[in-house]
Amino acid sequence: MKAIRNISICILLIVAALVSSCQPSPSAIQTPVAQTLTALPTFTPYPTYTPYPTFTPLPSFTPTITSTATPDVTSTPVFAKWTIKQAESALYAAGAEYVSPSSMGPSDYGMAPMVASEAIHFLVPSLCSDCGGRLYSFSTPGNLAAMRSYYVSLGQQSAAFFSWVYVKDNILIQINGEYPEDLAKVFKRGLDNMK
């Protein structure tokens, strides 16, 4: 019991010593904060002064304008070689089963990337009443490649998603994969005949 009391007294003495060492010294309390700061001068020793604005002199010669050929201005980019109307005319001329074409809106794209400049949905009634395909025109090769890649990868994932995909310059046509190949090639011939 006496040993426990001695240990308790020792612990109290250690705690008292620690508490007293945590208090700041009186000299630290009396030192104002302003006395601990030092100021560093920051200024430009000799400011420059310009009494009037300076100007860069203009060249003393007059350039001569020579006439050059003016390039033809076109409203379509260079890649956009064909329009949807031209492709439709070629499909009709080839005898393709291209029925009831209608402009596509955002909901008509489904999961396909919406990157075409113009898009048309058409029907192939000999296959079924709502079967058909899509006719696209593109303004950049990258957009055409993205769409082509989309349809090709669908066909690689499953035969149920296979479709015929034909490309001529900036035009891509996608046709339901259940359409017989010999009839699908009529669409390809139509595109190939565009000149």
Contacts in CASP RR format, 6 or more apart in sequence:
PFRMAT RR
TARGET T0000
AUTHOR 0000-0000-0000
METHOD contacts of the structure
MODEL  1
MKAIRNISICILLIVAALVSSCQPSPSAIQTPVAQTLTALPTFTPYPTYT
PYPTFTPLPSFTPTITSTATPDVTSTPVFAKWTIKQAESALYAAGAEYVS
PSSMGPSDYGMAPMVASEAIHFLVPSLCSDCGGRLYSFSTPGNLAAMRSY
YVSLGQQSAAFFSWVYVKDNILIQINGEYPEDLAKVFKRGLDNMK
76 83 0 8 1.000
76 139 0 8 1.000
77 139 0 8 1.000
77 140 0 8 1.000
79 138 0 8 1.000
79 139 0 8 1.000
79 140 0 8 1.000
79 141 0 8 1.000
79 169 0 8 1.000
79 170 0 8 1.000
80 117 0 8 1.000
80 137 0 8 1.000
80 138 0 8 1.000
80 139 0 8 1.000
80 170 0 8 1.000
81 169 0 8 1.000
81 170 0 8 1.000
82 137 0 8 1.000
82 168 0 8 1.000
82 169 0 8 1.000
82 170 0 8 1.000
82 171 0 8 1.000
82 194 0 8 1.000
83 118 0 8 1.000
83 137 0 8 1.000
84 118 0 8 1.000
84 120 0 8 1.000
84 135 0 8 1.000
84 137 0 8 1.000
84 171 0 8 1.000
86 194 0 8 1.000
87 135 0 8 1.000
87 137 0 8 1.000
87 168 0 8 1.000
87 171 0 8 1.000
87 173 0 8 1.000
87 191 0 8 1.000
87 194 0 8 1.000
88 98 0 8 1.000
88 101 0 8 1.000
88 120 0 8 1.000
88 135 0 8 1.000
90 190 0 8 1.000
90 191 0 8 1.000
90 193 0 8 1.000
90 194 0 8 1.000
91 98 0 8 1.000
91 135 0 8 1.000
91 173 0 8 1.000
91 187 0 8 1.000
91 190 0 8 1.000
91 191 0 8 1.000
92 98 0 8 1.000
93 190 0 8 1.000
93 193 0 8 1.000
94 186 0 8 1.000
94 187 0 8 1.000
94 189 0 8 1.000
94 190 0 8 1.000
94 193 0 8 1.000
95 186 0 8 1.000
95 190 0 8 1.000
96 186 0 8 1.000
96 187 0 8 1.000
96 190 0 8 1.000
97 124 0 8 1.000
97 125 0 8 1.000
97 126 0 8 1.000
97 183 0 8 1.000
97 186 0 8 1.000
98 122 0 8 1.000
98 124 0 8 1.000
98 187 0 8 1.000
99 122 0 8 1.000
99 123 0 8 1.000
99 124 0 8 1.000
99 125 0 8 1.000
100 122 0 8 1.000
100 123 0 8 1.000
101 120 0 8 1.000
101 121 0 8 1.000
101 122 0 8 1.000
101 135 0 8 1.000
102 120 0 8 1.000
102 121 0 8 1.000
102 122 0 8 1.000
103 118 0 8 1.000
103 119 0 8 1.000
103 120 0 8 1.000
103 121 0 8 1.000
104 119 0 8 1.000
104 120 0 8 1.000
104 121 0 8 1.000
104 134 0 8 1.000
105 119 0 8 1.000
106 114 0 8 1.000
108 119 0 8 1.000
108 121 0 8 1.000
109 119 0 8 1.000
111 150 0 8 1.000
112 147 0 8 1.000
112 150 0 8 1.000
112 151 0 8 1.000
113 143 0 8 1.000
113 146 0 8 1.000
113 147 0 8 1.000
113 150 0 8 1.000
115 138 0 8 1.000
115 143 0 8 1.000
115 146 0 8 1.000
115 147 0 8 1.000
116 136 0 8 1.000
116 137 0 8 1.000
116 138 0 8 1.000
116 143 0 8 1.000
116 147 0 8 1.000
116 172 0 8 1.000
117 136 0 8 1.000
117 137 0 8 1.000
117 138 0 8 1.000
117 139 0 8 1.000
117 143 0 8 1.000
118 136 0 8 1.000
118 137 0 8 1.000
119 134 0 8 1.000
119 135 0 8 1.000
119 136 0 8 1.000
119 137 0 8 1.000
120 134 0 8 1.000
120 135 0 8 1.000
120 136 0 8 1.000
121 132 0 8 1.000
121 133 0 8 1.000
121 134 0 8 1.000
122 132 0 8 1.000
122 133 0 8 1.000
122 134 0 8 1.000
122 135 0 8 1.000
123 129 0 8 1.000
123 130 0 8 1.000
123 131 0 8 1.000
123 132 0 8 1.000
123 133 0 8 1.000
124 131 0 8 1.000
124 132 0 8 1.000
124 133 0 8 1.000
124 175 0 8 1.000
124 176 0 8 1.000
124 179 0 8 1.000
125 131 0 8 1.000
126 183 0 8 1.000
127 176 0 8 1.000
127 178 0 8 1.000
127 179 0 8 1.000
131 176 0 8 1.000
131 178 0 8 1.000
131 179 0 8 1.000
132 175 0 8 1.000
132 176 0 8 1.000
132 179 0 8 1.000
133 163 0 8 1.000
133 173 0 8 1.000
133 174 0 8 1.000
133 175 0 8 1.000
133 176 0 8 1.000
134 173 0 8 1.000
134 174 0 8 1.000
135 171 0 8 1.000
135 172 0 8 1.000
135 173 0 8 1.000
136 144 0 8 1.000
136 147 0 8 1.000
136 171 0 8 1.000
136 172 0 8 1.000
136 173 0 8 1.000
136 174 0 8 1.000
137 170 0 8 1.000
137 171 0 8 1.000
138 144 0 8 1.000
138 147 0 8 1.000
138 170 0 8 1.000
138 171 0 8 1.000
138 172 0 8 1.000
139 170 0 8 1.000
144 167 0 8 1.000
144 170 0 8 1.000
144 172 0 8 1.000
147 172 0 8 1.000
148 165 0 8 1.000
148 167 0 8 1.000
148 172 0 8 1.000
151 163 0 8 1.000
151 165 0 8 1.000
151 174 0 8 1.000
152 165 0 8 1.000
154 161 0 8 1.000
154 162 0 8 1.000
154 163 0 8 1.000
155 161 0 8 1.000
155 162 0 8 1.000
155 163 0 8 1.000
162 177 0 8 1.000
163 174 0 8 1.000
163 175 0 8 1.000
163 176 0 8 1.000
163 177 0 8 1.000
164 173 0 8 1.000
164 174 0 8 1.000
164 175 0 8 1.000
164 176 0 8 1.000
164 177 0 8 1.000
164 179 0 8 1.000
164 181 0 8 1.000
164 184 0 8 1.000
164 187 0 8 1.000
165 172 0 8 1.000
165 173 0 8 1.000
165 174 0 8 1.000
165 175 0 8 1.000
166 172 0 8 1.000
166 173 0 8 1.000
166 175 0 8 1.000
166 184 0 8 1.000
166 187 0 8 1.000
166 188 0 8 1.000
166 191 0 8 1.000
167 173 0 8 1.000
167 191 0 8 1.000
168 191 0 8 1.000
168 192 0 8 1.000
168 194 0 8 1.000
171 191 0 8 1.000
171 194 0 8 1.000
173 187 0 8 1.000
173 191 0 8 1.000
175 184 0 8 1.000
175 187 0 8 1.000
177 184 0 8 1.000
END
